[in-house]
Amino acid sequence: MTTLPWDHPDPFTLDVTPEPAHIDGLNHTNNAVYVQWCERVAWAHSAALGLTLADYQRLDRAMAIRQAHYDHLLPALLGEALTLGTWLLPGDGKLRMERCFQLLRRSDGATVLRGRWDLVCIELGSGRARRMPPEFLQAYLSAALPAAPVEPGAV
């Protein structure tokens, strides 16, 4: 396989293929399936970084989606080989961070979908925003892409 044209280097990836149950009345992958795939790759990435759902429960903290945005660029058809990549952006290092997604068709490298989640750390017991515990900072921020430099004079 040739190198895929990722938006950012070194994504955490998950190979996916639309199955008959994923196809909607318009004969392409239903939009809800993309959301499920993004959730799957996000949890797999988190686990690879050393934080599982059990860790979230033990720490009484979670990174909750505050806002999600998806750009559906091309349809994904039954049986197409796809690769979903994800990256973390550092956020504020206290409460917030971002997770980005890109879904590529392996046959030609075309981008099918781009997505972004704005995440906030919450206390599971209360649902209130709370600072990220040291375990989150260690796992997530150490894996995050470097922050983009601010241009001099930029507002």
ABEGO torsion letter per residue (X at the ends): XBBBBBABBGBBBBBBBBBAAABBAAGBBBAAAAAAAAAAAAAAAAAAAGBBAAAAAAAGBBBBBABBBBBBABBBBBGBBBBBBBBBBAEAGAABBBBBBBBBBAAAGBBABBBBBBBBBBBAAAGBBBBBBAAAAAAAAAABBBBBBBBBGBX
